[in-house]
Amino acid sequence: MESDKGKAFRFGDDVDTDLIIAARYLNTSDPAVLASHCMEDADPSFAGKVRAGDVIVAGKNFGCGSSREHAPIAIKAAGVRCVIAKSFARIFFRNAFNMGLPILECPDADEIADGHEVEVDFDRGEIRNLTTGKVHQAMPIPPFMQELVAAGGLMAHVKKKLAESSPSC
């Protein structure tokens, strides 16, 4: 995966899936609709401010709560390049990669402030804060997980692998 840069949108600890996408919007699976309500209950103006390539930065336990796949879909559809947090709820961690949303666990994520410009190198797990000049180290995303993200998620990855292994008629 290539490195990319974007503006940081800062959130705190224990951001649950209901803050990411409220239950009242779970009657749709349309990514565009979900994106328009992404983070609405945490920051009502988020969907109108976020731009493609921006990142969400949070504290510990991001994505806790119910195991809805709508949460990473909403974030990804909003144009967020990745989520950087001190830690993630395990089910959100898995759902994020299954939906093709890269996430990085970074122990010092709290040093990245709202509005900072960051550049992310997924291969190395490096987060360069272009505003402060500091380089933060996160866990690199393993190659297999990068394949999932590059394919657009687990289902797209499996379809691609099946198509590659099927004999042509």
DSSP file (Angstrom, degrees, kcal/mol; ACC not computed):
  #  RESIDUE AA STRUCTURE BP1 BP2  ACC     N-H-->O    O-->H-N    N-H-->O    O-->H-N    TCO  KAPPA ALPHA  PHI   PSI    X-CA   Y-CA   Z-CA
    1    1 A M              0   0    0      0, 0.0   122,-0.5     0, 0.0   121,-0.1   0.000 360.0 360.0 360.0 140.8    0.0    0.0    0.0
    2    2 A E        -     0   0    0      1,-0.1   120,-0.3   120,-0.1     2,-0.2  -0.363 360.0-104.2 -78.9 161.5    1.3    3.5   -0.8
    3    3 A S        -     0   0    0    118,-0.1     2,-0.3    -2,-0.1   118,-0.2  -0.511  41.1-177.0 -81.3 158.5    1.7    6.2    1.7
    4    4 A D  E     -A  120   0A   0    116,-1.4   116,-3.1    -2,-0.2     2,-0.3  -0.977  13.9-141.6-151.4 157.7   -0.9    8.9    1.8
    5    5 A K  E     +A  119   0A   0     -2,-0.3     2,-0.3   114,-0.3   114,-0.3  -0.935  27.3 143.5-128.4 154.0   -1.5   12.1    3.7
    6    6 A G  E     -A  118   0A   0    112,-2.5   112,-2.9    -2,-0.3     2,-0.3  -0.973  48.6 -70.4-169.1 176.5   -4.5   13.9    5.0
    7    7 A K  E     -A  117   0A   0     -2,-0.3    48,-2.6   110,-0.2     2,-0.4  -0.589  46.4-123.6 -83.2 141.2   -6.0   16.0    7.8
    8    8 A A  E     -d   55   0B   0    108,-2.7   107,-3.2    -2,-0.3     2,-0.6  -0.708  15.3-161.7 -88.2 133.3   -6.5   14.4   11.3
    9    9 A F  E     -d   56   0B   0     46,-2.3    48,-2.7    -2,-0.4     2,-0.4  -0.974  22.0-145.4-111.0 115.1   -9.9   14.4   12.9
   10   10 A R  E     +d   57   0B   0     -2,-0.6     2,-0.3    46,-0.2    48,-0.2  -0.661  24.6 168.5 -93.8 131.9   -9.4   13.8   16.6
   11   11 A F        -     0   0    0     46,-2.8    48,-0.1    -2,-0.4     4,-0.0  -0.878  25.9-121.0-131.5 166.1  -11.8   11.8   18.8
   12   12 A G        -     0   0    0     -2,-0.3    47,-1.8     1,-0.2     3,-0.4   0.209  44.1 -51.0 -90.8-152.2  -11.3   10.5   22.3
   13   13 A D  S    S+     0   0    0      1,-0.2    -1,-0.2    45,-0.2    48,-0.2  -0.432 109.8  20.2 -82.5 158.4  -11.4    7.1   24.1
   14   14 A D        +     0   0    0     46,-3.0     2,-0.8     1,-0.2    -1,-0.2   0.822  67.9 177.5  55.2  41.2  -14.2    4.5   23.8
   15   15 A V        -     0   0    0     -3,-0.4    48,-3.0    45,-0.4    49,-0.8  -0.670  20.2-154.1 -73.3 110.5  -15.7    5.8   20.6
   16   16 A D  B >>  -g   64   0C   0     -2,-0.8     4,-1.7    47,-0.2     3,-1.0  -0.369  26.7-104.5 -89.8 169.3  -18.4    3.1   20.1
   17   17 A T  H 3> S+     0   0    0     47,-2.6     4,-2.6     1,-0.3    48,-0.1   0.741 119.1  61.6 -65.2 -22.2  -20.1    2.0   16.9
   18   18 A D  H 34 S+     0   0    0     46,-0.3    -1,-0.3     2,-0.2    23,-0.2   0.813 105.4  47.1 -73.7 -28.5  -23.2    3.9   17.8
   19   19 A L  H <4 S+     0   0    0     -3,-1.0    23,-0.6     2,-0.1    22,-0.6   0.833 112.0  51.0 -75.6 -32.9  -21.2    7.2   17.7
   20   20 A I  H  < S-     0   0    0     -4,-1.7    19,-3.1     1,-0.3    20,-0.4   0.954 138.2  -4.7 -68.5 -50.2  -19.6    6.1   14.4
   21   21 A I  S  < S-     0   0    0     -4,-2.6    -1,-0.3    17,-0.2    -2,-0.1  -0.878  84.5-127.6-146.7 112.4  -23.0    5.4   12.8
   22   22 A A    >   -     0   0    0     15,-0.4     3,-2.2    -2,-0.3     4,-0.1  -0.196  20.1-117.2 -63.3 148.0  -26.1    5.7   15.0
   23   23 A A  G >  S+     0   0    0      1,-0.3     3,-1.9     2,-0.2    -1,-0.1   0.768 109.2  72.3 -56.7 -28.4  -28.5    2.8   15.1
   24   24 A R  G 3  S+     0   0    0      1,-0.3    -1,-0.3     2,-0.1     3,-0.3   0.670  98.0  50.0 -64.9 -13.7  -31.3    4.9   13.6
   25   25 A Y  G X  S+     0   0    0     -3,-2.2     3,-1.0     1,-0.2    -1,-0.3   0.310  80.1  96.7-104.2   7.6  -29.4    4.7   10.2
   26   26 A L  T <   +     0   0    0     -3,-1.9    -1,-0.2     1,-0.3    -2,-0.1   0.403  59.2  86.3 -80.9   5.4  -29.0    0.9   10.2
   27   27 A N  T 3  S+     0   0    0     -3,-0.3     2,-0.3    -4,-0.1    -1,-0.3   0.404  91.1  52.9 -82.9   4.2  -32.0    0.5    8.0
   28   28 A T    <   -     0   0    0     -3,-1.0    -3,-0.0     2,-0.1    42,-0.0  -0.962  53.8-168.0-133.7 153.6  -29.8    1.0    5.0
   29   29 A S        +     0   0    0     -2,-0.3    -1,-0.1    44,-0.0    -3,-0.1   0.192  49.9 128.4-118.5  11.6  -26.5   -0.5    3.7
   30   30 A D     >  -     0   0    0      1,-0.2     4,-2.5     2,-0.0     3,-0.4  -0.577  53.5-148.9 -70.2 114.3  -26.0    2.2    1.1
   31   31 A P  H  > S+     0   0    0      0, 0.0     4,-2.7     0, 0.0     5,-0.2   0.846  94.4  54.7 -56.0 -36.4  -22.4    3.4    1.7
   32   32 A A  H  > S+     0   0    0      2,-0.2     4,-1.6     1,-0.2    -2,-0.0   0.903 110.3  45.5 -65.7 -40.4  -23.2    7.0    0.5
   33   33 A V  H  > S+     0   0    0     -3,-0.4     4,-0.6     2,-0.2    -1,-0.2   0.928 114.1  48.7 -67.2 -44.9  -26.1    7.3    3.0
   34   34 A L  H >< S+     0   0    0     -4,-2.5     3,-1.3     1,-0.2     4,-0.3   0.909 108.9  54.2 -60.6 -41.7  -24.0    5.9    5.8
   35   35 A A  H >< S+     0   0    0     -4,-2.7     3,-1.2     1,-0.3    -1,-0.2   0.869 100.6  59.7 -60.3 -37.2  -21.2    8.2    4.9
   36   36 A S  H 3< S+     0   0    0     -4,-1.6    -1,-0.3     1,-0.3    -2,-0.2   0.665 113.8  37.5 -68.4 -14.2  -23.5   11.2    5.2
   37   37 A H  T X< S+     0   0    0     -3,-1.3     3,-1.8    -4,-0.6   -15,-0.4   0.274  83.6 138.5-116.6   8.0  -24.2   10.3    8.8
   38   38 A C  T <  S-     0   0    0     -3,-1.2     9,-0.4    -4,-0.3   -17,-0.2  -0.339  83.4  -7.5 -60.8 129.9  -20.7    9.1    9.8
   39   39 A M  T >> S+     0   0    0    -19,-3.1     4,-3.3   -20,-0.1     3,-1.0   0.608  90.5 143.7  61.6  15.4  -19.6   10.3   13.3
   40   40 A E  T <4  +     0   0    0     -3,-1.8    -2,-0.1   -20,-0.4   -20,-0.1   0.842  67.9  46.7 -55.5 -40.9  -22.8   12.5   13.4
   41   41 A D  T 34 S+     0   0    0    -22,-0.6    -1,-0.3    -4,-0.3   -21,-0.1   0.676 118.2  42.5 -80.5 -15.2  -23.4   12.0   17.1
   42   42 A A  T <4 S+     0   0    0     -3,-1.0    -2,-0.2   -23,-0.6    -1,-0.2   0.805 139.4   3.2 -91.9 -37.7  -19.8   12.7   18.0
   43   43 A D    ><  -     0   0    0     -4,-3.3     3,-2.3   -24,-0.2     4,-0.4  -0.769  64.5-161.0-150.6  97.6  -19.4   15.6   15.7
   44   44 A P  T 3  S+     0   0    0      0, 0.0     3,-0.2     0, 0.0     4,-0.2   0.711  93.5  49.7 -56.5 -22.0  -22.5   16.7   13.7
   45   45 A S  T >> S+     0   0    0      1,-0.2     4,-1.1    -6,-0.1     3,-0.6   0.455  81.8  99.0 -95.8  -0.4  -20.3   18.6   11.1
   46   46 A F  H X> S+     0   0    0     -3,-2.3     4,-2.6     1,-0.2     3,-1.3   0.916  78.9  51.4 -54.9 -52.4  -17.9   15.7   10.5
   47   47 A A  H 34 S+     0   0    0     -9,-0.4    -1,-0.2    -4,-0.4    -2,-0.1   0.799 111.8  48.7 -60.1 -29.0  -19.4   14.4    7.2
   48   48 A G  H <4 S+     0   0    0     -3,-0.6    -1,-0.3    -4,-0.2    -2,-0.2   0.677 117.5  40.0 -82.6 -18.0  -19.4   17.9    5.8
   49   49 A K  H << S+     0   0    0     -3,-1.3    -2,-0.2    -4,-1.1    -3,-0.1   0.777  89.8  96.3-100.2 -32.9  -15.8   18.6    6.7
   50   50 A V     <  -     0   0    0     -4,-2.6     2,-0.3    -5,-0.2    30,-0.1  -0.308  54.3-164.8 -67.2 143.0  -14.0   15.3    6.0
   51   51 A R    >   -     0   0    0    -44,-0.1     3,-2.4    28,-0.1   -44,-0.1  -0.882  36.0 -78.1-124.6 156.1  -12.2   15.0    2.6
   52   52 A A  T 3  S+     0   0    0     -2,-0.3    28,-0.2     1,-0.3    27,-0.1  -0.294 119.5  25.9 -54.2 130.2  -10.9   11.9    0.8
   53   53 A G  T 3  S+     0   0    0     26,-2.6    -1,-0.3     1,-0.3    27,-0.2   0.258  90.2 128.7  97.0 -11.1   -7.6   10.9    2.3
   54   54 A D    <   -     0   0    0     -3,-2.4    27,-3.5    25,-0.3    28,-0.6  -0.253  47.5-138.6 -70.4 166.4   -8.3   12.4    5.7
   55   55 A V  E     -de   8  82B   0    -48,-2.6   -46,-2.3    25,-0.2     2,-0.5  -0.925   5.4-133.9-128.7 151.5   -7.8   10.2    8.8
   56   56 A I  E     -de   9  83B   0     26,-1.9    28,-3.1    -2,-0.3     2,-0.4  -0.898  22.3-167.2 -99.6 134.2   -9.6    9.6   12.1
   57   57 A V  E     +de  10  84B   0    -48,-2.7   -46,-2.8    -2,-0.5     2,-0.3  -0.984  16.5 161.5-122.7 133.7   -7.3    9.6   15.2
   58   58 A A  E     - e   0  85B   0     26,-2.4    28,-0.7    -2,-0.4   -46,-0.2  -0.865  33.6-112.7-144.2 175.2   -8.6    8.4   18.5
   59   59 A G        -     0   0    0    -47,-1.8    27,-1.4    -2,-0.3    28,-1.3   0.420  66.1 -30.6 -84.7-136.6   -7.7    7.1   21.9
   60   60 A K  S    S+     0   0    0     26,-0.2   -46,-3.0     1,-0.2   -45,-0.4  -0.513 115.7  18.3 -88.9 154.4   -8.2    3.6   23.3
   61   61 A N  S >  S-     0   0    0      1,-0.2     3,-1.1   -48,-0.2    27,-0.3   0.815  73.0-176.5  64.2  37.6  -10.9    1.1   22.5
   62   62 A F  B 3   +h   88   0D   0     25,-2.5    27,-2.5    -3,-0.4    -1,-0.2  -0.448  67.2  23.2 -65.5 134.8  -12.1    2.7   19.2
   63   63 A G  T 3  S+     0   0    0    -48,-3.0    -1,-0.2    25,-0.2   -47,-0.2   0.671  83.9 153.3  85.2  18.8  -15.1    0.8   17.7
   64   64 A C  B <   +g   16   0C   0     -3,-1.1   -47,-2.6   -49,-0.8     2,-0.3  -0.190  37.6  51.3 -70.3 172.3  -16.4   -0.7   21.0
   65   65 A G  S    S+     0   0    0    -49,-0.2    27,-0.1   -48,-0.1   -50,-0.0  -0.754  99.5  11.2 101.7-148.2  -20.0   -1.6   21.3
   66   66 A S  S    S-     0   0    0     -2,-0.3     2,-0.4     1,-0.1   -49,-0.2  -0.229  72.6-117.3 -70.1 159.8  -22.1   -3.6   18.9
   67   67 A S        +     0   0    0      4,-0.0     2,-0.2     3,-0.0    -1,-0.1  -0.106  53.0 157.4 -92.0  37.6  -20.4   -5.5   16.1
   68   68 A R    >   -     0   0    0     -2,-0.4     3,-0.9     1,-0.2    27,-0.0  -0.433  37.8-154.2 -70.7 130.6  -22.1   -3.7   13.2
   69   69 A E  T 3> S+     0   0    0      1,-0.2     4,-1.6    -2,-0.2     5,-0.2   0.663  87.6  80.3 -72.9 -16.8  -20.2   -3.8    9.9
   70   70 A H  H 3> S+     0   0    0      1,-0.2     4,-2.9     2,-0.2    -1,-0.2   0.808  81.1  67.2 -59.0 -29.8  -21.9   -0.5    9.1
   71   71 A A  H <> S+     0   0    0     -3,-0.9     4,-2.1     1,-0.2    -1,-0.2   0.965 105.5  36.1 -62.8 -56.3  -19.3    1.4   11.2
   72   72 A P  H  > S+     0   0    0      0, 0.0     4,-2.6     0, 0.0     5,-0.2   0.851 116.5  56.1 -67.1 -29.0  -16.3    0.7    9.0
   73   73 A I  H  X S+     0   0    0     -4,-1.6     4,-2.8     2,-0.2    -2,-0.2   0.937 108.2  47.6 -63.4 -44.9  -18.4    1.0    5.9
   74   74 A A  H  X S+     0   0    0     -4,-2.9     4,-1.5     2,-0.2    -1,-0.2   0.916 113.7  47.4 -61.7 -44.1  -19.5    4.5    6.9
   75   75 A I  H  <>S+     0   0    0     -4,-2.1     5,-1.6    -5,-0.2     4,-0.3   0.946 115.4  44.3 -63.4 -49.1  -16.0    5.6    7.7
   76   76 A K  H ><5S+     0   0    0     -4,-2.6     3,-1.7     1,-0.2    -2,-0.2   0.919 112.7  51.2 -63.1 -44.2  -14.5    4.3    4.5
   77   77 A A  H 3<5S+     0   0    0     -4,-2.8    -1,-0.2     1,-0.3    -2,-0.2   0.765 100.5  64.0 -66.6 -24.9  -17.4    5.7    2.4
   78   78 A A  T 3<5S-     0   0    0     -4,-1.5    -1,-0.3    -3,-0.2    -2,-0.2   0.590 122.8-105.8 -73.2  -9.0  -16.9    9.1    4.0
   79   79 A G  T < 5 +     0   0    0     -3,-1.7   -26,-2.6    -4,-0.3   -25,-0.3   0.447  64.9 156.9  99.8   1.7  -13.4    9.1    2.3
   80   80 A V      < -     0   0    0     -5,-1.6    -1,-0.3   -28,-0.2   -25,-0.2  -0.444  32.7-154.6 -65.4 127.1  -11.4    8.4    5.5
   81   81 A R        -     0   0    0    -27,-3.5     2,-0.3     1,-0.2   -26,-0.2   0.890  66.4 -28.6 -70.7 -41.8   -8.1    6.9    4.4
   82   82 A C  E     -e   55   0B   0    -28,-0.6   -26,-1.9    19,-0.1     2,-0.5  -0.977  55.3-115.4-164.8 168.2   -7.5    5.1    7.7
   83   83 A V  E     -ef  56 103B   0     19,-1.6    21,-2.7    -2,-0.3     2,-0.5  -0.972  23.1-165.6-115.4 131.2   -8.2    5.2   11.5
   84   84 A I  E     +ef  57 104B   0    -28,-3.1   -26,-2.4    -2,-0.5     2,-0.3  -0.973  22.4 153.9-115.2 125.9   -5.3    5.6   13.9
   85   85 A A  E     -ef  58 105B   0     19,-2.3    21,-2.7    -2,-0.5   -26,-0.2  -0.970  55.7-115.2-147.7 162.2   -6.0    4.8   17.5
   86   86 A K  S    S-     0   0    0    -27,-1.4     2,-0.3   -28,-0.7   -26,-0.2   0.891 100.5 -14.5 -63.5 -39.1   -4.2    3.7   20.7
   87   87 A S        -     0   0    0    -28,-1.3   -25,-2.5    18,-0.1     2,-0.3  -0.981  64.2-140.2-159.7 161.3   -6.3    0.5   20.5
   88   88 A F  B     -h   62   0D   0     -2,-0.3     2,-0.2   -27,-0.3   -25,-0.2  -0.927  30.3-104.1-125.0 148.0   -9.4   -1.0   18.8
   89   89 A A     >  -     0   0    0    -27,-2.5     4,-2.5    -2,-0.3     3,-0.2  -0.526  40.0-121.9 -63.4 139.0  -12.2   -3.2   20.0
   90   90 A R  H  > S+     0   0    0      1,-0.2     4,-2.1     2,-0.2     5,-0.2   0.866 108.9  49.8 -58.8 -41.7  -11.4   -6.6   18.5
   91   91 A I  H  > S+     0   0    0      1,-0.2     4,-2.7     2,-0.2    -1,-0.2   0.891 111.9  48.8 -68.2 -36.7  -14.6   -7.0   16.5
   92   92 A F  H  > S+     0   0    0    -29,-0.2     4,-3.0     2,-0.2    -2,-0.2   0.918 107.7  56.1 -65.2 -41.8  -14.2   -3.6   15.0
   93   93 A F  H  X S+     0   0    0     -4,-2.5     4,-1.6     1,-0.2    -2,-0.2   0.940 112.9  40.8 -52.5 -50.9  -10.5   -4.5   14.1
   94   94 A R  H  X S+     0   0    0     -4,-2.1     4,-2.4     1,-0.2    -1,-0.2   0.929 115.2  50.3 -67.0 -45.9  -11.7   -7.5   12.2
   95   95 A N  H  X S+     0   0    0     -4,-2.7     4,-1.9     1,-0.2    -2,-0.2   0.876 105.7  57.9 -61.2 -37.6  -14.7   -5.8   10.6
   96   96 A A  H  <>S+     0   0    0     -4,-3.0     5,-3.3     1,-0.2     4,-0.5   0.951 111.4  39.8 -59.5 -50.5  -12.5   -2.9    9.4
   97   97 A F  H ><5S+     0   0    0     -4,-1.6     3,-1.0     1,-0.2    -1,-0.2   0.882 112.2  56.9 -67.9 -36.7  -10.2   -5.1    7.5
   98   98 A N  H 3<5S+     0   0    0     -4,-2.4    56,-2.0     1,-0.3    57,-0.6   0.821 111.8  43.4 -62.4 -29.1  -13.1   -7.2    6.2
   99   99 A M  T 3<5S-     0   0    0     -4,-1.9    -1,-0.3    -3,-0.3    -2,-0.2   0.441 122.3-106.3 -94.6  -1.6  -14.6   -4.1    4.8
  100  100 A G  T < 5S+     0   0    0     -3,-1.0    -3,-0.2    -4,-0.5    53,-0.1   0.727  74.0 136.6  86.0  23.0  -11.3   -2.8    3.4
  101  101 A L      < -     0   0    0     -5,-3.3    -1,-0.2    -6,-0.2     2,-0.2  -0.908  47.4-139.5-104.5 114.4  -10.6    0.0    5.9
  102  102 A P        -     0   0    0      0, 0.0   -19,-1.6     0, 0.0     2,-0.3  -0.495  22.0-174.2 -73.8 141.6   -7.0    0.1    7.1
  103  103 A I  E     -f   83   0B   0    -21,-0.2     2,-0.4    -2,-0.2   -19,-0.2  -0.971   9.5-156.4-133.6 149.6   -6.5    0.8   10.8
  104  104 A L  E     -f   84   0B   0    -21,-2.7   -19,-2.3    -2,-0.3     2,-0.6  -0.992  10.6-144.1-130.6 128.1   -3.3    1.4   12.7
  105  105 A E  E     +f   85   0B   0     -2,-0.4    34,-1.6    34,-0.3   -19,-0.2  -0.820  26.5 176.0 -88.9 122.0   -2.7    0.9   16.5
  106  106 A C    >   -     0   0    0    -21,-2.7     3,-1.8    -2,-0.6     4,-0.2  -0.969  26.9-151.4-132.6 114.7   -0.3    3.6   17.6
  107  107 A P  T 3  S+     0   0    0      0, 0.0     3,-0.3     0, 0.0    -1,-0.1   0.804  99.3  41.6 -57.5 -31.2    0.6    3.9   21.4
  108  108 A D  T >  S+     0   0    0     29,-0.3     3,-2.0     1,-0.2     4,-0.2  -0.074  71.5 127.0-109.3  35.5    1.1    7.7   21.1
  109  109 A A  G X   +     0   0    0     -3,-1.8     3,-2.0     1,-0.3    -1,-0.2   0.779  63.1  72.9 -58.4 -26.9   -1.8    8.5   18.9
  110  110 A D  G 3  S+     0   0    0     -3,-0.3    -1,-0.3     1,-0.3    -2,-0.1   0.608  83.8  68.3 -67.7  -8.8   -2.8   11.1   21.5
  111  111 A E  G <  S+     0   0    0     -3,-2.0     2,-0.7     2,-0.1    -1,-0.3   0.526  81.9  85.8 -84.6  -6.4    0.1   13.2   20.3
  112  112 A I  S <  S-     0   0    0     -3,-2.0     2,-0.1    -4,-0.2     3,-0.1  -0.867  72.5-156.3 -97.4 116.4   -1.7   13.8   17.0
  113  113 A A    >   -     0   0    0     -2,-0.7     3,-2.0     1,-0.1  -105,-0.2  -0.466  28.7 -80.4 -94.0 161.6   -4.1   16.7   17.3
  114  114 A D  T 3  S+     0   0    0      1,-0.3  -105,-0.2    -2,-0.1    -1,-0.1  -0.363 117.4  19.3 -56.5 130.5   -7.2   17.7   15.5
  115  115 A G  T 3  S+     0   0    0   -107,-3.2    -1,-0.3     1,-0.3  -106,-0.1   0.251  87.9 135.9  90.9 -13.1   -6.3   19.4   12.2
  116  116 A H    <   -     0   0    0     -3,-2.0  -108,-2.7  -108,-0.1     2,-0.5  -0.367  55.7-125.0 -64.1 147.5   -2.7   18.1   12.0
  117  117 A E  E     -A    7   0A   0   -110,-0.2    13,-2.1    -3,-0.1    14,-1.0  -0.851  34.4-175.5 -94.9 128.7   -1.6   16.9    8.6
  118  118 A V  E     -AB   6 129A   0   -112,-2.9  -112,-2.5    -2,-0.5     2,-0.4  -0.910  19.8-153.0-126.1 152.2   -0.3   13.3    8.7
  119  119 A E  E     -AB   5 128A   0      9,-2.4     9,-3.2    -2,-0.3     2,-0.5  -0.990  17.0-153.1-123.1 132.6    1.2   11.0    6.2
  120  120 A V  E     -AB   4 127A   0   -116,-3.1  -116,-1.4    -2,-0.4     2,-0.6  -0.905  13.2-168.3-115.0 131.1    0.9    7.2    6.7
  121  121 A D  E  >> - B   0 126A   0      5,-3.1     4,-1.9    -2,-0.5     5,-1.5  -0.929   6.1-173.4-113.4 102.8    3.2    4.5    5.5
  122  122 A F  T  45S+     0   0    0     -2,-0.6    19,-1.8  -120,-0.3    -1,-0.1   0.848  79.7  58.8 -68.2 -35.1    1.3    1.2    6.0
  123  123 A D  T  45S+     0   0    0   -122,-0.5    -1,-0.2     1,-0.2  -121,-0.1   0.911 120.2  27.4 -60.7 -42.7    4.2   -1.0    5.1
  124  124 A R  T  45S-     0   0    0     -3,-0.1    -1,-0.2     2,-0.1    -2,-0.2   0.630 103.2-124.1 -93.7 -16.1    6.4    0.4    7.9
  125  125 A G  T  <5 +     0   0    0     -4,-1.9    13,-3.7     1,-0.3     2,-0.4   0.770  59.1 151.3  74.5  25.5    3.6    1.4   10.2
  126  126 A E  E   < -BC 121 137A   0     -5,-1.5    -5,-3.1    11,-0.2     2,-0.5  -0.765  31.5-168.2 -97.0 136.1    5.0    5.0   10.3
  127  127 A I  E     -BC 120 136A   0      9,-2.7     9,-3.3    -2,-0.4     2,-0.7  -0.967   9.4-160.4-120.0 111.6    2.8    8.0   10.8
  128  128 A R  E     -BC 119 135A   0     -9,-3.2    -9,-2.4    -2,-0.5     2,-1.1  -0.837   9.5-148.0 -97.4 118.6    4.5   11.2   10.0
  129  129 A N  E  >  -B  118   0A   0      5,-3.2     4,-3.0    -2,-0.7     5,-0.3  -0.749  12.1-170.8 -84.4 102.8    3.0   14.2   11.6
  130  130 A L  T  4 S+     0   0    0    -13,-2.1    -1,-0.2    -2,-1.1   -12,-0.2   0.684  82.0  57.4 -70.7 -17.7    3.7   16.9    9.0
  131  131 A T  T  4 S+     0   0    0    -14,-1.0    -1,-0.2     1,-0.1   -13,-0.1   0.892 123.0  20.3 -77.6 -42.1    2.5   19.6   11.3
  132  132 A T  T  4 S-     0   0    0    -15,-0.2    -2,-0.2     2,-0.2    -1,-0.1   0.643  97.4-125.6-102.4 -17.8    4.9   18.8   14.2
  133  133 A G     <  +     0   0    0     -4,-3.0     2,-0.2     1,-0.3    -3,-0.2   0.391  63.8 136.2  86.5  -3.6    7.6   16.9   12.3
  134  134 A K        -     0   0    0     -5,-0.3    -5,-3.2    -6,-0.1     2,-0.5  -0.532  46.8-144.2 -81.1 143.6    7.3   13.9   14.7
  135  135 A V  E     -C  128   0A   0     -7,-0.2     2,-0.4    -2,-0.2    -7,-0.2  -0.939  14.4-160.4-107.2 126.0    7.3   10.3   13.4
  136  136 A H  E     -C  127   0A   0     -9,-3.3    -9,-2.7    -2,-0.5     2,-0.6  -0.834  10.5-136.6-105.6 142.5    5.0    7.9   15.3
  137  137 A Q  E     +C  126   0A   0     -2,-0.4   -29,-0.3   -11,-0.2     2,-0.2  -0.883  26.7 171.0-105.1 124.6    5.4    4.2   15.1
  138  138 A A        -     0   0    0    -13,-3.7   -32,-0.2    -2,-0.6     3,-0.0  -0.700  48.6 -78.3-115.2 172.2    2.4    1.9   14.8
  139  139 A M        -     0   0    0    -34,-1.6   -34,-0.3    -2,-0.2   -14,-0.2  -0.616  54.7-119.0 -69.1 124.7    2.1   -1.8   14.1
  140  140 A P        -     0   0    0      0, 0.0   -17,-0.2     0, 0.0   -18,-0.1  -0.309  27.1-109.1 -61.7 151.1    2.7   -2.2   10.3
  141  141 A I        -     0   0    0    -19,-1.8     5,-0.1     1,-0.1   -16,-0.1  -0.744  37.8-118.5 -82.8 121.8   -0.2   -3.8    8.5
  142  142 A P     >  -     0   0    0      0, 0.0     4,-2.2     0, 0.0     3,-0.4  -0.205  24.3-109.6 -59.3 151.2    0.9   -7.3    7.5
  143  143 A P  H  > S+     0   0    0      0, 0.0     4,-2.1     0, 0.0     5,-0.1   0.854 117.0  53.6 -52.2 -41.4    1.0   -8.0    3.7
  144  144 A F  H  > S+     0   0    0      1,-0.2     4,-1.7     2,-0.2     5,-0.1   0.911 109.7  47.6 -63.0 -40.5   -2.1  -10.3    3.8
  145  145 A M  H  > S+     0   0    0     -3,-0.4     4,-2.1     1,-0.2    -1,-0.2   0.862 109.2  54.2 -68.3 -34.6   -4.2   -7.6    5.5
  146  146 A Q  H  X S+     0   0    0     -4,-2.2     4,-2.9     1,-0.2    -1,-0.2   0.863 104.8  55.0 -65.0 -34.9   -2.9   -5.1    3.0
  147  147 A E  H  X S+     0   0    0     -4,-2.1     4,-2.1    -5,-0.2     6,-0.2   0.910 106.4  51.2 -62.3 -41.9   -4.2   -7.4    0.2
  148  148 A L  H  X>S+     0   0    0     -4,-1.7     5,-2.9     2,-0.2     4,-0.8   0.937 113.2  44.6 -59.8 -46.8   -7.6   -7.4    1.8
  149  149 A V  H ><5S+     0   0    0     -4,-2.1     3,-0.9     1,-0.2    -2,-0.2   0.927 112.2  51.3 -64.2 -45.8   -7.6   -3.6    1.9
  150  150 A A  H 3<5S+     0   0    0     -4,-2.9    -1,-0.2     1,-0.3    -2,-0.2   0.843 109.9  50.6 -62.2 -33.7   -6.3   -3.3   -1.7
  151  151 A A  H 3<5S-     0   0    0     -4,-2.1    -1,-0.3    -5,-0.2    -2,-0.2   0.666 122.9-105.4 -77.4 -16.4   -9.0   -5.6   -2.9
  152  152 A G  T <<5S-     0   0    0     -3,-0.9    -3,-0.2    -4,-0.8     2,-0.2   0.524  77.1 -39.3 102.0   8.3  -11.7   -3.6   -1.2
  153  153 A G  S  ><S-     0   0    0     -5,-2.9     4,-2.2    -6,-0.2   -54,-0.2  -0.653  82.1 -58.3 127.8 176.5  -12.3   -6.1    1.7
  154  154 A L  H  > S+     0   0    0    -56,-2.0     4,-2.7    -2,-0.2     5,-0.2   0.908 127.0  49.0 -62.0 -47.5  -12.6   -9.8    2.4
  155  155 A M  H  > S+     0   0    0    -57,-0.6     4,-2.5     1,-0.2    -1,-0.2   0.922 113.7  46.1 -63.3 -43.3  -15.4  -10.6    0.0
  156  156 A A  H  > S+     0   0    0      2,-0.2     4,-2.3     1,-0.2    -1,-0.2   0.884 112.3  52.3 -65.0 -37.7  -13.8   -8.8   -2.9
  157  157 A H  H  X S+     0   0    0     -4,-2.2     4,-2.4     2,-0.2    -2,-0.2   0.928 110.5  47.0 -63.1 -45.9  -10.5  -10.5   -2.1
  158  158 A V  H  X S+     0   0    0     -4,-2.7     4,-2.7     2,-0.2     5,-0.2   0.921 111.6  50.7 -63.7 -44.5  -12.0  -14.0   -2.1
  159  159 A K  H  X S+     0   0    0     -4,-2.5     4,-2.4    -5,-0.2    -1,-0.2   0.912 111.0  49.5 -59.2 -42.1  -13.8  -13.3   -5.4
  160  160 A K  H  X S+     0   0    0     -4,-2.3     4,-2.1     2,-0.2    -2,-0.2   0.924 111.6  47.7 -62.9 -45.5  -10.6  -12.2   -6.9
  161  161 A K  H  X S+     0   0    0     -4,-2.4     4,-1.6     1,-0.2    -2,-0.2   0.886 112.0  50.0 -64.8 -39.6   -8.7  -15.2   -5.7
  162  162 A L  H  X S+     0   0    0     -4,-2.7     4,-1.2     1,-0.2    -1,-0.2   0.912 110.6  49.6 -65.2 -41.6  -11.4  -17.5   -6.9
  163  163 A A  H  < S+     0   0    0     -4,-2.4    -2,-0.2     1,-0.2    -1,-0.2   0.879 110.3  51.2 -64.8 -37.2  -11.4  -15.9  -10.3
  164  164 A E  H  < S+     0   0    0     -4,-2.1    -1,-0.2     1,-0.2    -2,-0.2   0.815 114.4  43.0 -69.3 -30.1   -7.6  -16.2  -10.5
  165  165 A S  H  < S+     0   0    0     -4,-1.6    -1,-0.2    -5,-0.2    -2,-0.2   0.579  91.2 100.8 -94.6  -9.5   -7.7  -19.9   -9.7
  166  166 A S  S  < S-     0   0    0     -4,-1.2     2,-0.2    -3,-0.2    -4,-0.0  -0.578  77.2-119.8 -77.1 133.7  -10.7  -20.8  -11.9
  167  167 A P        -     0   0    0      0, 0.0     2,-0.2     0, 0.0    -2,-0.1  -0.500  29.6-118.1 -69.0 139.7   -9.8  -22.5  -15.2
  168  168 A S              0   0    0     -2,-0.2     0, 0.0     1,-0.1     0, 0.0  -0.576 360.0 360.0 -80.5 143.1  -10.9  -20.4  -18.2
  169  169 A C              0   0    0     -2,-0.2    -1,-0.1     0, 0.0     0, 0.0   0.416 360.0 360.0 -97.3 360.0  -13.4  -22.2  -20.5
